[in-house]
Amino acid sequence: VIIEDNCFIGSRCIVVEGVKIHKEAVLGAGVVLTQSTKIIDVTKEKEVVYKGEVPSRSVVIPGTYEKKFKAGKFSVPCALIIGQRKESTDKKTSLNQVLRDYKIST
């Protein structure tokens, strides 16, 4: 697992071997990433699918997509890129940095 600088990882996230999270990305609570998890950028007219990598400054939340199997259609977990990190995101996560800088545990 590689998590680059200034990322924010929300509570109950799971990131396993083979995944790279590029700088300043934000993972919302409950995101699960494996090397084969689809990470779908839904911010443009046409989706872009990543596997094993979260692009820099992406804001990611848990999601599902429909997949056909012999037994029928089922919802499969994925991660959705819903936007890019903004100044307001930086403000929300700045408290964590202050706590680290001053070695204050919560």
Phi and psi restraints in degrees (value plus and minus 20) as a CYANA .aco file:
   2 ILE   PHI    -142.9  -102.9
   2 ILE   PSI     101.7   141.7
   3 ILE   PHI    -141.1  -101.1
   3 ILE   PSI      92.3   132.3
   4 GLU   PHI     -96.6   -56.6
   4 GLU   PSI     158.2   198.2
   5 ASP   PHI     -81.2   -41.2
   5 ASP   PSI     127.3   167.3
   6 ASN   PHI      40.3    80.3
   6 ASN   PSI       8.5    48.5
   7 CYS   PHI    -101.2   -61.2
   7 CYS   PSI     136.3   176.3
   8 PHE   PHI    -141.7  -101.7
   8 PHE   PSI     102.4   142.4
   9 ILE   PHI    -131.7   -91.7
   9 ILE   PSI      95.3   135.3
  10 GLY   PHI     -91.5   -51.5
  10 GLY   PSI     151.1   191.1
  11 SER   PHI     -84.5   -44.5
  11 SER   PSI     129.5   169.5
  12 ARG   PHI      39.8    79.8
  12 ARG   PSI       4.3    44.3
  13 CYS   PHI     -99.1   -59.1
  13 CYS   PSI     128.8   168.8
  14 ILE   PHI    -146.2  -106.2
  14 ILE   PSI     102.7   142.7
  15 VAL   PHI    -148.5  -108.5
  15 VAL   PSI      98.3   138.3
  16 VAL   PHI    -132.5   -92.5
  16 VAL   PSI     154.4   194.4
  17 GLU   PHI     -70.7   -30.7
  17 GLU   PSI     125.0   165.0
  18 GLY   PHI      71.6   111.6
  18 GLY   PSI     -18.2    21.8
  19 VAL   PHI    -126.8   -86.8
  19 VAL   PSI     117.9   157.9
  20 LYS   PHI    -142.4  -102.4
  20 LYS   PSI     106.1   146.1
  21 ILE   PHI    -129.8   -89.8
  21 ILE   PSI      93.4   133.4
  22 HIS   PHI     -95.5   -55.5
  22 HIS   PSI     144.3   184.3
  23 LYS   PHI     -72.0   -32.0
  23 LYS   PSI     121.1   161.1
  24 GLU   PHI      43.2    83.2
  24 GLU   PSI      -3.2    36.8
  25 ALA   PHI     -92.5   -52.5
  25 ALA   PSI     135.9   175.9
  26 VAL   PHI    -144.9  -104.9
  26 VAL   PSI     101.7   141.7
  27 LEU   PHI    -125.0   -85.0
  27 LEU   PSI      99.1   139.1
  28 GLY   PHI     -89.5   -49.5
  28 GLY   PSI     145.8   185.8
  29 ALA   PHI     -75.1   -35.1
  29 ALA   PSI     114.6   154.6
  30 GLY   PHI      64.0   104.0
  30 GLY   PSI     -14.0    26.0
  31 VAL   PHI     -89.8   -49.8
  31 VAL   PSI     114.2   154.2
  32 VAL   PHI    -138.7   -98.7
  32 VAL   PSI     102.2   142.2
  33 LEU   PHI    -145.6  -105.6
  33 LEU   PSI     104.6   144.6
  34 THR   PHI    -140.9  -100.9
  34 THR   PSI     155.3   195.3
  35 GLN   PHI     -83.2   -43.2
  35 GLN   PSI     -45.9    -5.9
  36 SER   PHI    -123.1   -83.1
  36 SER   PSI     -21.6    18.4
  37 THR   PHI     -85.2   -45.2
  37 THR   PSI     111.0   151.0
  38 LYS   PHI     -91.7   -51.7
  38 LYS   PSI     110.2   150.2
  39 ILE   PHI    -134.3   -94.3
  39 ILE   PSI      86.4   126.4
  40 ILE   PHI    -125.3   -85.3
  40 ILE   PSI     100.5   140.5
  41 ASP   PHI    -103.9   -63.9
  41 ASP   PSI      92.4   132.4
  42 VAL   PHI    -126.7   -86.7
  42 VAL   PSI      -0.9    39.1
  43 THR   PHI    -105.7   -65.7
  43 THR   PSI     -30.8     9.2
  44 LYS   PHI    -136.1   -96.1
  44 LYS   PSI     156.3   196.3
  45 GLU   PHI     -82.2   -42.2
  45 GLU   PSI     -56.4   -16.4
  46 LYS   PHI    -134.7   -94.7
  46 LYS   PSI     112.5   152.5
  47 GLU   PHI     -85.6   -45.6
  47 GLU   PSI     130.0   170.0
  48 VAL   PHI    -141.5  -101.5
  48 VAL   PSI     108.9   148.9
  49 VAL   PHI    -127.3   -87.3
  49 VAL   PSI     108.5   148.5
  50 TYR   PHI    -133.5   -93.5
  50 TYR   PSI     136.5   176.5
  51 LYS   PHI    -157.4  -117.4
  51 LYS   PSI     108.7   148.7
  52 GLY   PHI      58.0    98.0
  52 GLY   PSI     -19.2    20.8
  53 GLU   PHI    -163.6  -123.6
  53 GLU   PSI     117.2   157.2
  54 VAL   PHI    -130.3   -90.3
  54 VAL   PSI      99.1   139.1
  55 PRO   PHI     -82.3   -42.3
  55 PRO   PSI     136.3   176.3
  56 SER   PHI     -73.0   -33.0
  56 SER   PSI     120.2   160.2
  57 ARG   PHI      43.1    83.1
  57 ARG   PSI      -7.8    32.2
  58 SER   PHI     -95.3   -55.3
  58 SER   PSI     123.8   163.8
  59 VAL   PHI    -125.7   -85.7
  59 VAL   PSI     101.8   141.8
  60 VAL   PHI    -142.1  -102.1
  60 VAL   PSI     116.4   156.4
  61 ILE   PHI    -148.9  -108.9
  61 ILE   PSI     142.7   182.7
  62 PRO   PHI     -90.0   -50.0
  62 PRO   PSI     130.7   170.7
  63 GLY   PHI    -176.5  -136.5
  63 GLY   PSI    -195.1  -155.1
  64 THR   PHI    -161.6  -121.6
  64 THR   PSI     138.9   178.9
  65 TYR   PHI    -155.4  -115.4
  65 TYR   PSI     139.1   179.1
  66 GLU   PHI    -110.1   -70.1
  66 GLU   PSI     112.6   152.6
  67 LYS   PHI    -149.9  -109.9
  67 LYS   PSI     118.3   158.3
  68 LYS   PHI    -108.5   -68.5
  68 LYS   PSI     115.3   155.3
  69 PHE   PHI    -146.2  -106.2
  69 PHE   PSI     150.7   190.7
  70 LYS   PHI     -77.2   -37.2
  70 LYS   PSI     -56.0   -16.0
  71 ALA   PHI    -102.9   -62.9
  71 ALA   PSI     -24.7    15.3
  72 GLY   PHI     117.3   157.3
  72 GLY   PSI    -187.2  -147.2
  73 LYS   PHI    -119.6   -79.6
  73 LYS   PSI     116.3   156.3
  74 PHE   PHI    -158.6  -118.6
  74 PHE   PSI     134.1   174.1
  75 SER   PHI    -103.3   -63.3
  75 SER   PSI     111.0   151.0
  76 VAL   PHI    -137.7   -97.7
  76 VAL   PSI     117.7   157.7
  77 PRO   PHI     -83.5   -43.5
  77 PRO   PSI     127.1   167.1
  78 CYS   PHI    -171.9  -131.9
  78 CYS   PSI    -197.0  -157.0
  79 ALA   PHI    -142.3  -102.3
  79 ALA   PSI     121.5   161.5
  80 LEU   PHI    -134.3   -94.3
  80 LEU   PSI     106.6   146.6
  81 ILE   PHI    -104.9   -64.9
  81 ILE   PSI      94.9   134.9
  82 ILE   PHI    -127.2   -87.2
  82 ILE   PSI     -21.4    18.6
  83 GLY   PHI     150.9   190.9
  83 GLY   PSI    -192.0  -152.0
  84 GLN   PHI    -133.3   -93.3
  84 GLN   PSI     128.2   168.2
  85 ARG   PHI     -79.4   -39.4
  85 ARG   PSI     114.9   154.9
  86 LYS   PHI    -139.3   -99.3
  86 LYS   PSI     156.1   196.1
  87 GLU   PHI     -79.9   -39.9
  87 GLU   PSI     -56.6   -16.6
  88 SER   PHI     -84.7   -44.7
  88 SER   PSI     -54.3   -14.3
  89 THR   PHI     -85.8   -45.8
  89 THR   PSI     -63.1   -23.1
  90 ASP   PHI     -79.1   -39.1
  90 ASP   PSI     -59.7   -19.7
  91 LYS   PHI     -85.1   -45.1
  91 LYS   PSI     -60.5   -20.5
  92 LYS   PHI     -84.9   -44.9
  92 LYS   PSI     -53.9   -13.9
  93 THR   PHI    -113.9   -73.9
  93 THR   PSI     -25.4    14.6
  94 SER   PHI     -86.2   -46.2
  94 SER   PSI     -49.0    -9.0
  95 LEU   PHI     -79.4   -39.4
  95 LEU   PSI     -60.1   -20.1
  96 ASN   PHI     -78.8   -38.8
  96 ASN   PSI     -61.3   -21.3
  97 GLN   PHI     -86.2   -46.2
  97 GLN   PSI     -60.8   -20.8
  98 VAL   PHI     -81.6   -41.6
  98 VAL   PSI     -64.3   -24.3
  99 LEU   PHI     -80.5   -40.5
  99 LEU   PSI     -60.1   -20.1
 100 ARG   PHI     -86.8   -46.8
 100 ARG   PSI     -66.4   -26.4
 101 ASP   PHI     -78.6   -38.6
 101 ASP   PSI     -57.6   -17.6
 102 TYR   PHI    -120.8   -80.8
 102 TYR   PSI      -9.5    30.5
 103 LYS   PHI      31.5    71.5
 103 LYS   PSI      27.9    67.9
 104 ILE   PHI    -123.2   -83.2
 104 ILE   PSI     102.7   142.7
 105 SER   PHI    -115.8   -75.8
 105 SER   PSI     130.9   170.9
